[in-house]
Amino acid sequence: MKNKLKLIVNNTNQNKEIFFIKKELQCILNLYARKVSSGDWKDYGLSINKKEISFDIYQGASENPIYRISKNLKPKNKNERFYVLDKHGNLITRSESIDKIVNKVEWTKLKLIKK
C-alpha cells in the first residue's frame, strides 16, 4: 500500500484560491437551500481543475447539471471571476462577485429558449 490518505487538520498554509472561500460557498449554499426547499433543485456536486472550480446543480438523477456556478481561478478580466452556465454550456451571466451573480439572476424565471 504505497498510496495512503493523509488527514490535514490545519491547512491554513495552503493556497486558499483553489476553492471557494467561506463567504462565497455560504452564498451559494443559501441559494441552494432555498431552491431545494421549494422543490426546484435536488442535488449538487463540486468539480475542480486547474482553471476553475464549479458548484454543479442537478434537478434530478441525471448526468449533466442544469446549472454550473463557477469560479475562474485564473481570470483574464476582473468581471470573469464568477460565471453561471446552463446545462448546454451557454453563459448566463458573469461578474466579479458571487453575491451579484446570486442576486442578479432570477432563478425561478430562468429558462432556455431555442432559436
BAMARDO-975980 format. One record per residue (C-alpha): x negated, y, z negated; residue in one letter; residue number from 1; chain. Coordinates in steps of 0.02 Angstrom, whole numbers, plus 32768, in hexadecimal, padded with zeros to 4 digits. Each point is the difference from the previous one (the first is absolute). Layout:
<sites>
+------+------+------+------+-----+------+
|    u |    v |    w | code | pos | unit |
+------+------+------+------+-----+------+
|    X |    Y |    Z |    A | NUM |    A |
...
+------+------+------+------+-----+------+
</sites>
This chain:
<sites>
+------+------+------+------+-----+------+
|    u |    v |    w | code | pos | unit |
+------+------+------+------+-----+------+
| 8000 | 8000 | 8000 |    M |   1 |    A |
| 7F98 | 808F | 803F |    K |   2 |    A |
| 808F | 807C | 8011 |    N |   3 |    A |
| 803E | 8035 | 7F55 |    K |   4 |    A |
| 8080 | 8085 | 7FD7 |    L |   5 |    A |
| 7FC8 | 808A | 7F8C |    K |   6 |    A |
| 8072 | 8065 | 7F91 |    L |   7 |    A |
| 7FCF | 80B8 | 7FFF |    I |   8 |    A |
| 8043 | 8057 | 7F66 |    V |   9 |    A |
| 7FB2 | 80AC | 8016 |    N |  10 |    A |
| 7FFB | 802D | 80B9 |    N |  11 |    A |
| 7FEC | 80BD | 7FEB |    T |  12 |    A |
| 7F59 | 8000 | 8059 |    N |  13 |    A |
| 804A | 7FC1 | 80A3 |    Q |  14 |    A |
| 803C | 8072 | 808A |    N |  15 |    A |
| 80B3 | 8034 | 7FDA |    K |  16 |    A |
| 8023 | 8030 | 80B4 |    E |  17 |    A |
| 8013 | 7F4B | 8036 |    I |  18 |    A |
| 80AF | 7FF6 | 7FB5 |    F |  19 |    A |
| 8094 | 806E | 7FD5 |    F |  20 |    A |
| 7FDE | 8068 | 7F66 |    I |  21 |    A |
| 807B | 7FF1 | 7F6F |    K |  22 |    A |
| 8067 | 809B | 8030 |    K |  23 |    A |
| 8011 | 7FC8 | 80B6 |    E |  24 |    A |
| 8032 | 7F4E | 7FD2 |    L |  25 |    A |
| 807B | 8040 | 7F7E |    Q |  26 |    A |
| 8054 | 806F | 8083 |    C |  27 |    A |
| 8010 | 7F6E | 8079 |    I |  28 |    A |
| 803F | 7F88 | 7F7B |    L |  29 |    A |
| 8083 | 807E | 7FC5 |    N |  30 |    A |
| 8042 | 800A | 80B3 |    L |  31 |    A |
| 7FF9 | 7F43 | 800E |    Y |  32 |    A |
| 8061 | 7FE8 | 7F5D |    A |  33 |    A |
| 808A | 8076 | 803B |    R |  34 |    A |
| 8011 | 7FA4 | 80A6 |    K |  35 |    A |
| 7FFE | 7F54 | 7FAF |    V |  36 |    A |
| 8087 | 8033 | 7F84 |    S |  37 |    A |
| 806C | 803E | 8091 |    S |  38 |    A |
| 7FE7 | 7F59 | 8059 |    G |  39 |    A |
| 7FA4 | 8045 | 8098 |    D |  40 |    A |
| 7F53 | 7FB6 | 7FE2 |    W |  41 |    A |
| 7FD7 | 7F53 | 7FBF |    K |  42 |    A |
| 7F44 | 7FE6 | 7FF7 |    D |  43 |    A |
| 7F57 | 8054 | 8015 |    Y |  44 |    A |
| 7F4C | 7FD4 | 8023 |    G |  45 |    A |
| 7F59 | 8056 | 8001 |    L |  46 |    A |
| 7F82 | 7FF4 | 808C |    S |  47 |    A |
| 7F52 | 804A | 8002 |    I |  48 |    A |
| 7F71 | 8010 | 807A |    N |  49 |    A |
| 7F6B | 8073 | 8012 |    K |  50 |    A |
| 8065 | 808C | 8051 |    K |  51 |    A |
| 80A6 | 7FFD | 7FA2 |    E |  52 |    A |
| 806B | 7FB8 | 7F77 |    I |  53 |    A |
| 80B9 | 7FE4 | 801E |    S |  54 |    A |
| 8098 | 7FE6 | 7F93 |    F |  55 |    A |
| 806C | 7F90 | 806F |    D |  56 |    A |
| 80BB | 8000 | 7FE3 |    I |  57 |    A |
| 806F | 7F6D | 8032 |    Y |  58 |    A |
| 80BC | 7FFC | 8013 |    Q |  59 |    A |
| 800E | 7F44 | 7FEE |    G |  60 |    A |
| 7F9D | 7F63 | 8022 |    A |  61 |    A |
| 7FA5 | 8033 | 809E |    S |  62 |    A |
| 7F4F | 8001 | 803E |    E |  63 |    A |
| 7FF9 | 80B8 | 802D |    N |  64 |    A |
| 801F | 8091 | 7F89 |    P |  65 |    A |
| 8087 | 807E | 802B |    I |  66 |    A |
| 7F92 | 8090 | 7FC1 |    Y |  67 |    A |
| 7F48 | 8016 | 7FD9 |    R |  68 |    A |
| 7FCB | 808E | 7F8E |    I |  69 |    A |
| 7F47 | 800F | 8023 |    S |  70 |    A |
| 7F6C | 805E | 7FB9 |    K |  71 |    A |
| 7F78 | 8023 | 807E |    N |  72 |    A |
| 7F5A | 7FE9 | 7FA6 |    L |  73 |    A |
| 7F9C | 805A | 8087 |    K |  74 |    A |
| 8073 | 8085 | 804B |    P |  75 |    A |
| 7FC4 | 8070 | 808C |    K |  76 |    A |
| 807A | 808B | 7FD0 |    N |  77 |    A |
| 8043 | 8032 | 7F56 |    K |  78 |    A |
| 80B5 | 7FE1 | 8033 |    N |  79 |    A |
| 7FDA | 7F4D | 8034 |    E |  80 |    A |
| 7FDB | 7FC6 | 7F4D |    R |  81 |    A |
| 80AB | 7FAC | 7FE8 |    F |  82 |    A |
| 807B | 7FC4 | 8083 |    Y |  83 |    A |
| 8099 | 7F93 | 8016 |    V |  84 |    A |
| 8017 | 7F81 | 808C |    L |  85 |    A |
| 80A0 | 7FA5 | 8030 |    D |  86 |    A |
| 800D | 7F46 | 8027 |    K |  87 |    A |
| 7FC8 | 801D | 80B4 |    H |  88 |    A |
| 7F64 | 8061 | 7FCC |    G |  89 |    A |
| 8048 | 80AA | 8032 |    N |  90 |    A |
| 7FC9 | 8095 | 7F98 |    L |  91 |    A |
| 8090 | 804A | 7F9C |    I |  92 |    A |
| 7FA5 | 8087 | 7FA0 |    T |  93 |    A |
| 7F55 | 802E | 7FBC |    R |  94 |    A |
| 7FC2 | 8077 | 7F7B |    S |  95 |    A |
| 7F6F | 8029 | 7F8D |    E |  96 |    A |
| 806A | 7FD3 | 7F67 |    S |  97 |    A |
| 8061 | 7F63 | 7FD4 |    I |  98 |    A |
| 8081 | 806B | 7FA4 |    D |  99 |    A |
| 802A | 805D | 809F |    K | 100 |    A |
| 8017 | 7F5E | 8060 |    I | 101 |    A |
| 8070 | 7FB0 | 7F7F |    V | 102 |    A |
| 806A | 809D | 7FED |    N | 103 |    A |
| 7FFF | 8036 | 80B7 |    K | 104 |    A |
| 8041 | 7F5F | 804D |    V | 105 |    A |
| 80BA | 7FDF | 7FEE |    E | 106 |    A |
| 7FF1 | 7F46 | 7FE2 |    W | 107 |    A |
| 80BC | 7FE0 | 8005 |    T | 108 |    A |
| 8019 | 804F | 80AB |    K | 109 |    A |
| 7F61 | 7FBF | 804E |    L | 110 |    A |
| 8026 | 7F91 | 8096 |    K | 111 |    A |
| 7FA2 | 7FD7 | 809E |    L | 112 |    A |
| 805A | 8031 | 80A0 |    I | 113 |    A |
| 7FCA | 7FB1 | 80A4 |    K | 114 |    A |
| 7FE8 | 8073 | 8094 |    K | 115 |    A |
+------+------+------+------+-----+------+
</sites>
